[in-house]
């Protein structure tokens, strides 16, 4: 049996003002989240991007082509209701940050990790007031409690919309530091993604390309870009 999909029923998707911000109107009907909550965002630019996703649907609605809508739904239906728990979950990445677990050999890989990852840790120490220390190997070694507390405070300061996008930035890279680097637009997102995939790139150089793994990585990279774009739209003024 073919999977049932909701059909397009509207002629045009537009942006409308709503209490607390902006919403998307399908003709004259305001969009709601899957949990039937009012879909209201604080930025007109974000609402315009939402409307563009809805307007791009042809016959059947395909959520996989609507990353901005999915993130807004997550922010309203999930993150806003358990904000502290989500923030705690993401803050935990600081104690096992990708950038802190280094190879002990070969020398070339060790050097690449130092060149790409040390500047990120230095930036976190200076800008985020959290010095995380690298260690060789994969065995967990706790980070400084004060540094983790500083990172936790910053994560908890994010609002539900920011936190929903930040979740993807962190979980896709495995790094709280890189998540904050993307949040602060420290470097182009493409470069930050490359930094997070340094080990995988090394493996490809040594053993060749695994097409399935590369396809999965491409999907994750697109999701990382979507999360960064979401934050840009969220911050864009009128």
N, C-alpha and C positions, 0 to 999 in steps of 0.2 A: 504494500500500500504506500502510495506517495505521501511524503510528509506534508502536512497542511501548513500553509504560510499565509499570514495576513496580507490582504490585497490593498493596493493603493486605492483610497476612496476620495482623495482630495484633488483639487485642481492646482492649488498653489500653497506653498509653505512660506509664511512671512513672520516677521518679528513684531511682537506687541509688547507694550508696557504692562507690568503687573506689579502688585504690591511686593516690594523688596527687590525689584529688578526688572528682568525681561523674560518673556516666554516665547514659545513658538506657536503660531496659529496655523492650523490646517484648515484653510478657508477661514471660518470664524470660530473653530473649535480649538481651545487651548490643549496642547499636548500634556499628558500626564505620564508619570513614571510607571514602570511595571507594577509597583505597589499602590498605584492610584493616587500618589501624592502630586501636588502641583509642581510642574517642572518650571522652576524659576531660577535664573542665573543672574549674578551681579553685574555682568559685563555685556554690553550690546554686541561687541565683537564676537563674544562666545555664542550669544544667541543667534547671530547671523550665520556662524559656522554650523550650528545645529540645524537651522532652517535649510541651509544648503544641502546637508546630508539628507534631510527628509525630502527635499525637492528632487534629489538625484535618484530616488527610488522610482522604478519604472512600473512594473506590474505588482510583483510581490515584494514585501518589505524584507530586506536582507540585513540583519543586524551586524553581520561581519563587515559590511561596508560603512558602518556608522560608529567609528571609534570615539568621537566626541560625545555622541549621545550615550554610548555605553558608560563612559566615565562620569557624565553628569548623573545618570541613573544610579550608579554606584555611590556617588557622593551623597545623594539625597536619601536613597533607600537603605543604604548600609552604613557608610562611614559616619554620617551625621548621628546615627543612632548608637554607635559604639566607637566614638571618636577616640576615647582614651585607650581602649583596647587595641585599636589599629595603630595608634602612635607608639604604644609600648612594643608592639610586634616589630615595627620598623626600627625603633631605637635599638633593639637587640642586635641588629646587624652590625652595630658599632663594635661589639665585642668579638666578632668573627669576620671582620671586613676583609673582602677579597684582597685589597691592597697590602694587607699585613702578612699574608702567608706566601712566603717566597721559596723558590727552588734553591737548593744547595749546590746544584750542578745541572747542566754544564755551564761553563763560565759565560758563554754568550747569552744564554737565557737569563742568568743572574744579572748580567749587565743591562739587558733590555728592561727587566723589571725595575731595577734601580732607576734607570733613566726616565721611565714613564710614570712610575708609581711614587717615587720619593717626592717629586714636586707636588703631587696631590696631597700627600700627608703633611708636607710643609705648609701648604695653603690652609689645610684644615687647622693646623696648630695656630696659625696667625689669624685667620679670619673667623673660624668657628671656635677658637680658644679651646681646642681639643687635640692634644698630641697623642696620636696612636703610634705604637711602636711595631716595626716589622719583626718577624721571626722566621727562621728557616724551618721548612717542613709543614705538615698539615695538622700536627697535634695542637689542640687548643691551649692557649696560654692567655689568661685574663688580661685585659687592658687596664690602665689606670682608672680608678673609680671616678675621680674628678673629671677626667676627659669624657667618660661615658655619661656622666650626669649633665655635662654641658651640652652634649649632643642630644640627649633625651629632652632637655628643656627646649631646644630649638625645634625638635620634631613636634612636640606638644603645642607649640605656638602656631602651627599651621591650621588653617581653617579646613572644613570638610572637603571643599573643592580642591584646594591645594593638596591635601592629604591623599585624595583619591588618585591624583596624577603622580604625586611623589611616591606612592606605593609601587607604581610600575617602574619608575626611574631606579628605585632601590632594588626591588626584587629581580628585575631583569639583568642588572649588572652584578648583583651580589655584594654591593658596596654602598654603605651609607654615605661615605665621603664622595663618591662619584654622583650619588643622588643629589647631594647638596651642590656639587659643582655644576650639575645640569640645572638645578633650581636657580642658582645664581648666574647662570650663563657664563661661567668662567671660561669655557672654550666652546667651539662649535660642537653640537651634539654628535656629529659624525666622528670627531676626534675622541670625544669621551667614550663613545661606543667602542672604537678601536682599542682604547686603553683597557677597557673591560674585557676585551677578547684577545689580549696579548698571548695568553697561554694557548688558546685554540689556534691562533695564527701560527705559533711556533710548531705546534703538532702537525699542522697542514704542511708546513715547509719540510718537516722531517719525513712524514709518512704519506703525504698526498692528500687529496681532497676527498672527503666522505660526502657524497652528494646529499644524502638524507640529512646529515648533520648541518650541512650548509643551508639547506632549505629551512630547517628549524631556526637557525641563526638569523636568516633573512626575515623570518616572521617576527622574531623577537626584536630585531633592529627596527622594523617598521613600527612596532608597538612602542618602543623607546622614543622614536621620533614623534609619534602621536601624543605621547604624554608631555613631551617638551613643548609641542605646539599648543596643547591645551593650556599650559601655564602662560604662554605668551598671549593667547586670546583672553585669558582670565584677567591679565594685567592691562590689557589695552583699553584706554579711555575712549570716550565718545568719539 
